[in-house]
Structures are given as C-alpha cells and as structure tokens.
Amino acid sequence: MNQRVPANLKAGGKKLWKAITDDFELGEHELSVLLEASRTVDALEALEKIVRSDGVTTVSPQGVKAHPALVEARQQRVTLAKLVASLRIPLEDEQEADRTPQKRSGVRALSAVR
C-alpha cells in the first residue's frame, strides 16, 4: 500500500516514508509513528548540517565542550531507533527466511516493577 508522503517532510524523511510504505501496509497508529520517525530523520539531517558547519566542539566559559547540536543529534538518534523499533519492521534476512520478527510483550504495569 503506497501512502501519500506528507507534504512537510524533507528529503530524508520522505525517503524513509516511501521505503516503509512501499513495502508494508501500516495501520493509522503505525503511520503516526512513521511520521514521527520521518520528522526525526529530517531533524537529524538539520543537526548534522550544523555540526558539519560549526564542528563537534564549542568553547564555553567552562571550557571546550561538545557542540549542543551534536548532543541533540545523539538524543534524536536514540529517539529514531525507538520509533523504528516500535514499528517492528522485519529485517531483510527475516523476510527472506520467512521468519517472524522477535515478539515483544506489552509494557509491564508500574505495579509489576519492584
């Protein structure tokens, strides 16, 4: 099922959107997750452009430290990984071997955590 690419996505986000929607049929909730993942890809590209321009470090009154865009990019990568993992898209070798992706149980209730 080929879903229309949302208009506000940039090149990287559009590429991710098309790559997934061209091969998989997603429900509404999954499309929402994919949209956020696509937006995250776009944000990462913008942050990486800043880091390429400014460098990986910056000087502050406390001394040399990691560029804030580099720190934010790291957080965005973590977010992207979680969003994509939540879609549970099978890896290529899993599709070829006709295996099912790893099953995950639901989130435990807080009362179950001790």
GUGU-276008 format. One record per residue: z negated, y negated, x negated of N, C-alpha, C, O in turn. Coordinates in steps of 0.05 Angstrom, whole numbers, plus 5000, padded with zeros to 4 digits. Example, Ala and Ser with C-alpha at 12.3 -4.5 7.8 and 13.67 -1.06 7.14 Angstrom:
<pt n_zz="4844" n_yy="5114" n_xx="4736" ca_zz="4844" ca_yy="5090" ca_xx="4754" c_zz="4844" c_yy="5066" c_xx="4736" o_zz="4831" o_yy="5066" o_xx="4715"/>
<pt n_zz="4858" n_yy="5045" n_xx="4743" ca_zz="4857" ca_yy="5021" ca_xx="4727" c_zz="4843" c_yy="4999" c_xx="4742" o_zz="4839" o_yy="4977" o_xx="4732"/>
This chain:
<pt n_zz="5000" n_yy="5024" n_xx="4983" ca_zz="5000" ca_yy="5000" ca_xx="5000" c_zz="5000" c_yy="4975" c_xx="4982" o_zz="4982" o_yy="4972" o_xx="4966"/>
<pt n_zz="5020" n_yy="4959" n_xx="4985" ca_zz="5023" ca_yy="4935" ca_xx="4968" c_zz="5011" c_yy="4911" c_xx="4983" o_zz="5024" o_yy="4900" o_xx="5001"/>
<pt n_zz="4987" n_yy="4903" n_xx="4976" ca_zz="4974" ca_yy="4879" ca_xx="4987" c_zz="4985" c_yy="4854" c_xx="4975" o_zz="4992" o_yy="4853" o_xx="4952"/>
<pt n_zz="4988" n_yy="4833" n_xx="4991" ca_zz="4997" ca_yy="4807" ca_xx="4981" c_zz="4977" c_yy="4796" c_xx="4961" o_zz="4953" o_yy="4797" o_xx="4966"/>
<pt n_zz="4987" n_yy="4786" n_xx="4939" ca_zz="4970" ca_yy="4775" ca_xx="4918" c_zz="4958" c_yy="4749" c_xx="4928" o_zz="4973" o_yy="4731" o_xx="4938"/>
<pt n_zz="4932" n_yy="4745" n_xx="4927" ca_zz="4920" ca_yy="4720" ca_xx="4936" c_zz="4932" c_yy="4696" c_xx="4920" o_zz="4936" o_yy="4698" o_xx="4895"/>
<pt n_zz="4937" n_yy="4674" n_xx="4933" ca_zz="4951" ca_yy="4651" ca_xx="4921" c_zz="4935" c_yy="4638" c_xx="4899" o_zz="4947" o_yy="4626" o_xx="4881"/>
<pt n_zz="4909" n_yy="4639" n_xx="4899" ca_zz="4893" ca_yy="4624" ca_xx="4880" c_zz="4889" c_yy="4639" c_xx="4853" o_zz="4876" o_yy="4629" o_xx="4835"/>
<pt n_zz="4901" n_yy="4662" n_xx="4850" ca_zz="4898" ca_yy="4677" ca_xx="4825" c_zz="4918" c_yy="4668" c_xx="4804" o_zz="4940" o_yy="4659" o_xx="4811"/>
<pt n_zz="4909" n_yy="4669" n_xx="4779" ca_zz="4927" ca_yy="4662" ca_xx="4757" c_zz="4939" c_yy="4688" c_xx="4746" o_zz="4936" o_yy="4709" o_xx="4758"/>
<pt n_zz="4953" n_yy="4686" n_xx="4724" ca_zz="4969" ca_yy="4709" ca_xx="4714" c_zz="4953" c_yy="4734" c_xx="4710" o_zz="4961" o_yy="4755" o_xx="4719"/>
<pt n_zz="4930" n_yy="4733" n_xx="4696" ca_zz="4914" ca_yy="4757" ca_xx="4691" c_zz="4903" c_yy="4769" c_xx="4716" o_zz="4903" o_yy="4793" o_xx="4720"/>
<pt n_zz="4893" n_yy="4752" n_xx="4734" ca_zz="4882" ca_yy="4762" ca_xx="4760" c_zz="4904" c_yy="4774" c_xx="4777" o_zz="4899" o_yy="4795" o_xx="4790"/>
<pt n_zz="4928" n_yy="4762" n_xx="4777" ca_zz="4950" ca_yy="4773" ca_xx="4792" c_zz="4958" c_yy="4800" c_xx="4781" o_zz="4965" o_yy="4819" o_xx="4796"/>
<pt n_zz="4958" n_yy="4803" n_xx="4755" ca_zz="4966" ca_yy="4828" ca_xx="4742" c_zz="4947" c_yy="4850" c_xx="4750" o_zz="4955" o_yy="4872" o_xx="4756"/>
<pt n_zz="4921" n_yy="4845" n_xx="4749" ca_zz="4901" ca_yy="4865" ca_xx="4757" c_zz="4904" c_yy="4872" c_xx="4786" o_zz="4904" o_yy="4896" o_xx="4794"/>
<pt n_zz="4907" n_yy="4852" n_xx="4803" ca_zz="4910" ca_yy="4856" ca_xx="4832" c_zz="4934" c_yy="4875" c_xx="4838" o_zz="4931" o_yy="4895" o_xx="4852"/>
<pt n_zz="4957" n_yy="4868" n_xx="4826" ca_zz="4981" ca_yy="4884" ca_xx="4831" c_zz="4978" c_yy="4913" c_xx="4819" o_zz="4987" o_yy="4932" o_xx="4832"/>
<pt n_zz="4966" n_yy="4915" n_xx="4796" ca_zz="4964" ca_yy="4941" ca_xx="4783" c_zz="4947" c_yy="4960" c_xx="4801" o_zz="4954" o_yy="4984" o_xx="4803"/>
<pt n_zz="4927" n_yy="4950" n_xx="4814" ca_zz="4910" ca_yy="4967" ca_xx="4830" c_zz="4922" c_yy="4971" c_xx="4858" o_zz="4922" o_yy="4993" o_xx="4868"/>
<pt n_zz="4931" n_yy="4949" n_xx="4871" ca_zz="4940" ca_yy="4952" ca_xx="4898" c_zz="4967" c_yy="4966" c_xx="4900" o_zz="4974" o_yy="4977" o_xx="4921"/>
<pt n_zz="4983" n_yy="4966" n_xx="4878" ca_zz="5008" ca_yy="4981" ca_xx="4878" c_zz="5003" c_yy="5011" c_xx="4878" o_zz="5020" o_yy="5026" o_xx="4888"/>
<pt n_zz="4981" n_yy="5020" n_xx="4867" ca_zz="4975" ca_yy="5049" ca_xx="4864" c_zz="4954" c_yy="5060" c_xx="4883" o_zz="4953" o_yy="5084" o_xx="4887"/>
<pt n_zz="4938" n_yy="5042" n_xx="4895" ca_zz="4916" ca_yy="5052" ca_xx="4911" c_zz="4914" c_yy="5036" c_xx="4937" o_zz="4921" o_yy="5013" o_xx="4938"/>
<pt n_zz="4906" n_yy="5050" n_xx="4958" ca_zz="4901" ca_yy="5038" ca_xx="4984" c_zz="4872" c_yy="5032" c_xx="4986" o_zz="4855" o_yy="5050" o_xx="4985"/>
<pt n_zz="4865" n_yy="5006" n_xx="4989" ca_zz="4837" ca_yy="4998" ca_xx="4989" c_zz="4829" c_yy="4988" c_xx="5016" o_zz="4845" o_yy="4976" o_xx="5031"/>
<pt n_zz="4804" n_yy="4992" n_xx="5023" ca_zz="4792" ca_yy="4981" ca_xx="5047" c_zz="4786" c_yy="4952" c_xx="5044" o_zz="4787" o_yy="4941" o_xx="5021"/>
<pt n_zz="4778" n_yy="4939" n_xx="5065" ca_zz="4772" ca_yy="4910" ca_xx="5064" c_zz="4750" c_yy="4904" c_xx="5044" o_zz="4753" o_yy="4885" o_xx="5029"/>
<pt n_zz="4729" n_yy="4919" n_xx="5044" ca_zz="4707" ca_yy="4914" ca_xx="5026" c_zz="4716" c_yy="4918" c_xx="4997" o_zz="4707" o_yy="4903" o_xx="4979"/>
<pt n_zz="4733" n_yy="4937" n_xx="4992" ca_zz="4744" ca_yy="4942" ca_xx="4965" c_zz="4762" c_yy="4919" c_xx="4956" o_zz="4763" o_yy="4911" o_xx="4933"/>
<pt n_zz="4778" n_yy="4908" n_xx="4975" ca_zz="4795" ca_yy="4885" ca_xx="4969" c_zz="4778" c_yy="4861" c_xx="4961" o_zz="4786" o_yy="4845" o_xx="4944"/>
<pt n_zz="4755" n_yy="4858" n_xx="4974" ca_zz="4737" ca_yy="4836" ca_xx="4967" c_zz="4727" c_yy="4839" c_xx="4938" o_zz="4726" o_yy="4820" o_xx="4923"/>
<pt n_zz="4720" n_yy="4863" n_xx="4931" ca_zz="4711" ca_yy="4869" ca_xx="4904" c_zz="4734" c_yy="4864" c_xx="4884" o_zz="4730" o_yy="4853" o_xx="4863"/>
<pt n_zz="4758" n_yy="4874" n_xx="4891" ca_zz="4781" ca_yy="4870" ca_xx="4874" c_zz="4787" c_yy="4840" c_xx="4870" o_zz="4794" o_yy="4832" o_xx="4848"/>
<pt n_zz="4784" n_yy="4825" n_xx="4891" ca_zz="4789" ca_yy="4796" ca_xx="4889" c_zz="4769" c_yy="4783" c_xx="4869" o_zz="4777" o_yy="4767" o_xx="4853"/>
<pt n_zz="4744" n_yy="4791" n_xx="4871" ca_zz="4724" ca_yy="4780" ca_xx="4852" c_zz="4730" c_yy="4789" c_xx="4823" o_zz="4727" o_yy="4774" o_xx="4804"/>
<pt n_zz="4739" n_yy="4814" n_xx="4820" ca_zz="4746" ca_yy="4824" ca_xx="4793" c_zz="4770" c_yy="4808" c_xx="4783" o_zz="4771" o_yy="4801" o_xx="4759"/>
<pt n_zz="4790" n_yy="4803" n_xx="4800" ca_zz="4813" ca_yy="4787" ca_xx="4792" c_zz="4806" c_yy="4759" c_xx="4784" o_zz="4816" o_yy="4748" o_xx="4765"/>
<pt n_zz="4788" n_yy="4747" n_xx="4799" ca_zz="4778" ca_yy="4720" ca_xx="4792" c_zz="4763" c_yy="4720" c_xx="4766" o_zz="4765" o_yy="4701" o_xx="4750"/>
<pt n_zz="4748" n_yy="4742" n_xx="4761" ca_zz="4734" ca_yy="4744" ca_xx="4736" c_zz="4753" c_yy="4746" c_xx="4712" o_zz="4748" o_yy="4735" o_xx="4691"/>
<pt n_zz="4774" n_yy="4761" n_xx="4716" ca_zz="4795" ca_yy="4763" ca_xx="4695" c_zz="4806" c_yy="4735" c_xx="4689" o_zz="4809" o_yy="4728" o_xx="4665"/>
<pt n_zz="4811" n_yy="4719" n_xx="4709" ca_zz="4821" ca_yy="4692" ca_xx="4705" c_zz="4801" c_yy="4675" c_xx="4691" o_zz="4808" o_yy="4659" o_xx="4673"/>
<pt n_zz="4775" n_yy="4677" n_xx="4698" ca_zz="4754" ca_yy="4662" ca_xx="4685" c_zz="4752" c_yy="4670" c_xx="4655" o_zz="4748" o_yy="4653" o_xx="4638"/>
<pt n_zz="4754" n_yy="4696" n_xx="4650" ca_zz="4753" ca_yy="4705" ca_xx="4622" c_zz="4776" c_yy="4694" c_xx="4606" o_zz="4772" o_yy="4686" o_xx="4583"/>
<pt n_zz="4800" n_yy="4692" n_xx="4617" ca_zz="4822" ca_yy="4681" ca_xx="4603" c_zz="4817" c_yy="4652" c_xx="4596" o_zz="4824" o_yy="4642" o_xx="4574"/>
<pt n_zz="4806" n_yy="4637" n_xx="4615" ca_zz="4800" ca_yy="4608" ca_xx="4610" c_zz="4779" c_yy="4605" c_xx="4589" o_zz="4781" o_yy="4588" o_xx="4571"/>
<pt n_zz="4758" n_yy="4622" n_xx="4590" ca_zz="4737" ca_yy="4621" ca_xx="4569" c_zz="4748" c_yy="4628" c_xx="4542" o_zz="4740" o_yy="4616" o_xx="4522"/>
<pt n_zz="4765" n_yy="4648" n_xx="4541" ca_zz="4776" ca_yy="4657" ca_xx="4515" c_zz="4794" c_yy="4635" c_xx="4503" o_zz="4796" o_yy="4632" o_xx="4479"/>
<pt n_zz="4807" n_yy="4620" n_xx="4520" ca_zz="4824" ca_yy="4597" ca_xx="4511" c_zz="4806" c_yy="4576" c_xx="4498" o_zz="4813" o_yy="4565" o_xx="4477"/>
<pt n_zz="4783" n_yy="4571" n_xx="4510" ca_zz="4764" ca_yy="4551" ca_xx="4499" c_zz="4754" c_yy="4561" c_xx="4472" o_zz="4753" o_yy="4545" o_xx="4453"/>
<pt n_zz="4747" n_yy="4586" n_xx="4470" ca_zz="4736" ca_yy="4597" ca_xx="4445" c_zz="4757" c_yy="4596" c_xx="4423" o_zz="4751" o_yy="4590" o_xx="4400"/>
<pt n_zz="4782" n_yy="4603" n_xx="4430" ca_zz="4804" ca_yy="4602" ca_xx="4410" c_zz="4807" c_yy="4573" c_xx="4400" o_zz="4813" o_yy="4569" o_xx="4376"/>
<pt n_zz="4804" n_yy="4554" n_xx="4418" ca_zz="4808" ca_yy="4526" ca_xx="4410" c_zz="4784" c_yy="4515" c_xx="4394" o_zz="4788" o_yy="4502" o_xx="4374"/>
<pt n_zz="4760" n_yy="4521" n_xx="4403" ca_zz="4735" ca_yy="4510" ca_xx="4391" c_zz="4723" c_yy="4527" c_xx="4369" o_zz="4708" o_yy="4517" o_xx="4353"/>
<pt n_zz="4729" n_yy="4553" n_xx="4369" ca_zz="4715" ca_yy="4571" ca_xx="4351" c_zz="4692" c_yy="4585" c_xx="4364" o_zz="4684" o_yy="4578" o_xx="4386"/>
<pt n_zz="4681" n_yy="4605" n_xx="4350" ca_zz="4660" ca_yy="4621" ca_xx="4362" c_zz="4632" c_yy="4610" c_xx="4359" o_zz="4613" o_yy="4619" o_xx="4372"/>
<pt n_zz="4629" n_yy="4589" n_xx="4342" ca_zz="4603" ca_yy="4577" ca_xx="4339" c_zz="4604" c_yy="4547" c_xx="4345" o_zz="4626" o_yy="4535" o_xx="4345"/>
<pt n_zz="4581" n_yy="4536" n_xx="4350" ca_zz="4578" ca_yy="4507" ca_xx="4354" c_zz="4553" c_yy="4498" c_xx="4340" o_zz="4534" o_yy="4514" o_xx="4336"/>
<pt n_zz="4552" n_yy="4473" n_xx="4333" ca_zz="4528" ca_yy="4462" ca_xx="4320" c_zz="4512" c_yy="4447" c_xx="4340" o_zz="4522" o_yy="4430" o_xx="4355"/>
<pt n_zz="4486" n_yy="4453" n_xx="4341" ca_zz="4468" ca_yy="4440" ca_xx="4359" c_zz="4445" c_yy="4429" c_xx="4342" o_zz="4443" o_yy="4434" o_xx="4318"/>
<pt n_zz="4427" n_yy="4413" n_xx="4354" ca_zz="4404" ca_yy="4403" ca_xx="4339" c_zz="4387" c_yy="4425" c_xx="4327" o_zz="4372" o_yy="4421" o_xx="4307"/>
<pt n_zz="4388" n_yy="4449" n_xx="4339" ca_zz="4373" ca_yy="4472" ca_xx="4328" c_zz="4389" c_yy="4487" c_xx="4307" o_zz="4378" o_yy="4506" o_xx="4295"/>
<pt n_zz="4413" n_yy="4479" n_xx="4301" ca_zz="4429" ca_yy="4493" ca_xx="4281" c_zz="4454" c_yy="4505" c_xx="4293" o_zz="4462" o_yy="4498" o_xx="4316"/>
<pt n_zz="4467" n_yy="4523" n_xx="4278" ca_zz="4491" ca_yy="4536" ca_xx="4287" c_zz="4484" c_yy="4558" c_xx="4307" o_zz="4466" o_yy="4574" o_xx="4303"/>
<pt n_zz="4499" n_yy="4558" n_xx="4329" ca_zz="4494" ca_yy="4579" ca_xx="4349" c_zz="4521" c_yy="4588" c_xx="4361" o_zz="4541" o_yy="4575" o_xx="4357"/>
<pt n_zz="4520" n_yy="4609" n_xx="4376" ca_zz="4545" ca_yy="4619" ca_xx="4390" c_zz="4554" c_yy="4598" c_xx="4410" o_zz="4538" o_yy="4585" o_xx="4423"/>
<pt n_zz="4580" n_yy="4595" n_xx="4411" ca_zz="4592" ca_yy="4576" ca_xx="4430" c_zz="4585" c_yy="4584" c_xx="4458" o_zz="4586" o_yy="4608" o_xx="4465"/>
<pt n_zz="4577" n_yy="4565" n_xx="4475" ca_zz="4569" ca_yy="4572" ca_xx="4503" c_zz="4592" c_yy="4587" c_xx="4518" o_zz="4586" o_yy="4605" o_xx="4534"/>
<pt n_zz="4617" n_yy="4581" n_xx="4513" ca_zz="4639" ca_yy="4596" ca_xx="4526" c_zz="4640" c_yy="4625" c_xx="4517" o_zz="4647" o_yy="4642" o_xx="4532"/>
<pt n_zz="4632" n_yy="4630" n_xx="4492" ca_zz="4632" ca_yy="4657" ca_xx="4482" c_zz="4609" c_yy="4673" c_xx="4496" o_zz="4613" o_yy="4696" o_xx="4503"/>
<pt n_zz="4587" n_yy="4660" n_xx="4499" ca_zz="4564" ca_yy="4673" ca_xx="4513" c_zz="4571" c_yy="4679" c_xx="4542" o_zz="4566" o_yy="4701" o_xx="4552"/>
<pt n_zz="4583" n_yy="4659" n_xx="4555" ca_zz="4591" ca_yy="4663" ca_xx="4583" c_zz="4613" c_yy="4685" c_xx="4585" o_zz="4612" o_yy="4701" o_xx="4604"/>
<pt n_zz="4631" n_yy="4686" n_xx="4566" ca_zz="4652" ca_yy="4707" ca_xx="4567" c_zz="4639" c_yy="4735" c_xx="4565" o_zz="4648" o_yy="4754" o_xx="4579"/>
<pt n_zz="4619" n_yy="4738" n_xx="4549" ca_zz="4604" ca_yy="4763" ca_xx="4547" c_zz="4593" c_yy="4771" c_xx="4574" o_zz="4595" o_yy="4794" o_xx="4583"/>
<pt n_zz="4581" n_yy="4752" n_xx="4588" ca_zz="4570" ca_yy="4757" ca_xx="4615" c_zz="4591" c_yy="4764" c_xx="4635" o_zz="4588" o_yy="4782" o_xx="4652"/>
<pt n_zz="4614" n_yy="4750" n_xx="4633" ca_zz="4636" ca_yy="4756" ca_xx="4651" c_zz="4648" c_yy="4784" c_xx="4646" o_zz="4656" o_yy="4797" o_xx="4665"/>
<pt n_zz="4648" n_yy="4793" n_xx="4621" ca_zz="4658" ca_yy="4820" ca_xx="4615" c_zz="4640" c_yy="4841" c_xx="4628" o_zz="4650" o_yy="4861" o_xx="4638"/>
<pt n_zz="4614" n_yy="4836" n_xx="4627" ca_zz="4595" ca_yy="4855" ca_xx="4639" c_zz="4600" c_yy="4855" c_xx="4669" o_zz="4600" o_yy="4877" o_xx="4682"/>
<pt n_zz="4603" n_yy="4832" n_xx="4681" ca_zz="4608" ca_yy="4830" ca_xx="4710" c_zz="4634" c_yy="4844" c_xx="4717" o_zz="4635" o_yy="4859" o_xx="4737"/>
<pt n_zz="4655" n_yy="4840" n_xx="4701" ca_zz="4681" ca_yy="4853" ca_xx="4707" c_zz="4678" c_yy="4883" c_xx="4705" o_zz="4689" o_yy="4897" o_xx="4723"/>
<pt n_zz="4665" n_yy="4893" n_xx="4685" ca_zz="4661" ca_yy="4922" ca_xx="4683" c_zz="4647" c_yy="4933" c_xx="4707" o_zz="4655" o_yy="4955" o_xx="4717"/>
<pt n_zz="4627" n_yy="4920" n_xx="4717" ca_zz="4612" ca_yy="4929" ca_xx="4741" c_zz="4630" c_yy="4928" c_xx="4766" o_zz="4629" o_yy="4947" o_xx="4782"/>
<pt n_zz="4645" n_yy="4907" n_xx="4769" ca_zz="4662" ca_yy="4905" ca_xx="4792" c_zz="4684" c_yy="4927" c_xx="4792" o_zz="4688" o_yy="4940" o_xx="4813"/>
<pt n_zz="4697" n_yy="4931" n_xx="4770" ca_zz="4718" ca_yy="4951" ca_xx="4768" c_zz="4706" c_yy="4979" c_xx="4772" o_zz="4717" o_yy="4996" o_xx="4786"/>
<pt n_zz="4682" n_yy="4984" n_xx="4760" ca_zz="4669" ca_yy="5010" ca_xx="4763" c_zz="4662" c_yy="5015" c_xx="4793" o_zz="4664" o_yy="5038" o_xx="4802"/>
<pt n_zz="4655" n_yy="4994" n_xx="4807" ca_zz="4647" ca_yy="4998" ca_xx="4835" c_zz="4671" c_yy="5006" c_xx="4853" o_zz="4668" o_yy="5017" o_xx="4874"/>
<pt n_zz="4696" n_yy="5000" n_xx="4843" ca_zz="4719" ca_yy="5008" ca_xx="4858" c_zz="4725" c_yy="5038" c_xx="4855" o_zz="4739" o_yy="5050" o_xx="4871"/>
<pt n_zz="4713" n_yy="5051" n_xx="4834" ca_zz="4716" ca_yy="5079" ca_xx="4829" c_zz="4745" c_yy="5088" c_xx="4828" o_zz="4752" o_yy="5109" o_xx="4839"/>
<pt n_zz="4761" n_yy="5073" n_xx="4814" ca_zz="4789" ca_yy="5080" ca_xx="4809" c_zz="4789" c_yy="5102" c_xx="4789" o_zz="4777" o_yy="5099" o_xx="4767"/>
<pt n_zz="4802" n_yy="5125" n_xx="4794" ca_zz="4803" ca_yy="5147" ca_xx="4775" c_zz="4818" c_yy="5139" c_xx="4750" o_zz="4838" o_yy="5125" o_xx="4751"/>
<pt n_zz="4809" n_yy="5150" n_xx="4727" ca_zz="4824" ca_yy="5146" ca_xx="4702" c_zz="4850" c_yy="5161" c_xx="4703" o_zz="4853" o_yy="5179" o_xx="4719"/>
<pt n_zz="4869" n_yy="5153" n_xx="4687" ca_zz="4896" ca_yy="5166" ca_xx="4687" c_zz="4894" c_yy="5196" c_xx="4683" o_zz="4907" o_yy="5211" o_xx="4696"/>
<pt n_zz="4877" n_yy="5204" n_xx="4664" ca_zz="4875" ca_yy="5233" ca_xx="4659" c_zz="4862" c_yy="5248" c_xx="4682" o_zz="4868" o_yy="5272" o_xx="4686"/>
<pt n_zz="4845" n_yy="5234" n_xx="4697" ca_zz="4833" ca_yy="5246" ca_xx="4721" c_zz="4854" c_yy="5250" c_xx="4743" o_zz="4854" o_yy="5270" o_xx="4757"/>
<pt n_zz="4873" n_yy="5231" n_xx="4745" ca_zz="4894" ca_yy="5233" ca_xx="4765" c_zz="4913" c_yy="5256" c_xx="4757" o_zz="4921" o_yy="5272" o_xx="4775"/>
<pt n_zz="4920" n_yy="5258" n_xx="4732" ca_zz="4938" ca_yy="5278" ca_xx="4723" c_zz="4926" c_yy="5306" c_xx="4725" o_zz="4940" o_yy="5325" o_xx="4732"/>
<pt n_zz="4901" n_yy="5308" n_xx="4720" ca_zz="4888" ca_yy="5334" ca_xx="4721" c_zz="4879" c_yy="5341" c_xx="4750" o_zz="4868" o_yy="5362" o_xx="4755"/>
<pt n_zz="4884" n_yy="5322" n_xx="4768" ca_zz="4877" ca_yy="5325" ca_xx="4796" c_zz="4847" c_yy="5331" c_xx="4800" o_zz="4839" o_yy="5347" o_xx="4816"/>
<pt n_zz="4831" n_yy="5316" n_xx="4783" ca_zz="4802" ca_yy="5318" ca_xx="4785" c_zz="4792" c_yy="5295" c_xx="4802" o_zz="4806" o_yy="5274" o_xx="4803"/>
<pt n_zz="4769" n_yy="5298" n_xx="4813" ca_zz="4758" ca_yy="5275" ca_xx="4828" c_zz="4741" c_yy="5260" c_xx="4808" o_zz="4729" o_yy="5271" o_xx="4790"/>
<pt n_zz="4739" n_yy="5233" n_xx="4812" ca_zz="4722" ca_yy="5217" ca_xx="4795" c_zz="4693" c_yy="5224" c_xx="4798" o_zz="4685" o_yy="5237" o_xx="4818"/>
<pt n_zz="4677" n_yy="5216" n_xx="4779" ca_zz="4649" ca_yy="5222" ca_xx="4780" c_zz="4637" c_yy="5211" c_xx="4806" o_zz="4642" o_yy="5187" o_xx="4813"/>
<pt n_zz="4622" n_yy="5227" n_xx="4819" ca_zz="4609" ca_yy="5218" ca_xx="4844" c_zz="4583" c_yy="5204" c_xx="4837" o_zz="4568" o_yy="5213" o_xx="4819"/>
<pt n_zz="4578" n_yy="5182" n_xx="4851" ca_zz="4553" ca_yy="5167" ca_xx="4847" c_zz="4537" c_yy="5168" c_xx="4872" o_zz="4548" o_yy="5166" o_xx="4894"/>
<pt n_zz="4512" n_yy="5171" n_xx="4870" ca_zz="4495" ca_yy="5169" ca_xx="4893" c_zz="4490" c_yy="5140" c_xx="4899" o_zz="4495" o_yy="5123" o_xx="4883"/>
<pt n_zz="4480" n_yy="5135" n_xx="4923" ca_zz="4474" ca_yy="5107" ca_xx="4931" c_zz="4451" c_yy="5096" c_xx="4915" o_zz="4438" o_yy="5110" o_xx="4899"/>
<pt n_zz="4447" n_yy="5070" n_xx="4918" ca_zz="4425" ca_yy="5057" ca_xx="4904" c_zz="4399" c_yy="5066" c_xx="4916" o_zz="4395" o_yy="5068" o_xx="4940"/>
<pt n_zz="4380" n_yy="5072" n_xx="4898" ca_zz="4354" ca_yy="5081" ca_xx="4907" c_zz="4339" c_yy="5058" c_xx="4920" o_zz="4342" o_yy="5035" o_xx="4912"/>
<pt n_zz="4323" n_yy="5064" n_xx="4940" ca_zz="4307" ca_yy="5043" ca_xx="4952" c_zz="4285" c_yy="5034" c_xx="4932" o_zz="4277" o_yy="5050" o_xx="4915"/>
<pt n_zz="4276" n_yy="5010" n_xx="4935" ca_zz="4256" ca_yy="5000" ca_xx="4917" c_zz="4230" c_yy="5017" c_xx="4918" o_zz="4216" o_yy="5019" o_xx="4898"/>
<pt n_zz="4225" n_yy="5028" n_xx="4941" ca_zz="4201" ca_yy="5044" ca_xx="4944" c_zz="4203" c_yy="5070" c_xx="4927" o_zz="4183" o_yy="5082" o_xx="4920"/>
<pt n_zz="4228" n_yy="5078" n_xx="4920" ca_zz="4231" ca_yy="5102" ca_xx="4904" c_zz="4227" c_yy="5097" c_xx="4874" o_zz="4223" o_yy="5116" o_xx="4859"/>
<pt n_zz="4227" n_yy="5071" n_xx="4867" ca_zz="4223" ca_yy="5064" ca_xx="4838" c_zz="4194" c_yy="5060" c_xx="4834" o_zz="4181" o_yy="5043" o_xx="4847"/>
<pt n_zz="4183" n_yy="5075" n_xx="4815" ca_zz="4154" ca_yy="5072" ca_xx="4809" c_zz="4150" c_yy="5067" c_xx="4780" o_zz="4127" o_yy="5064" o_xx="4771"/>
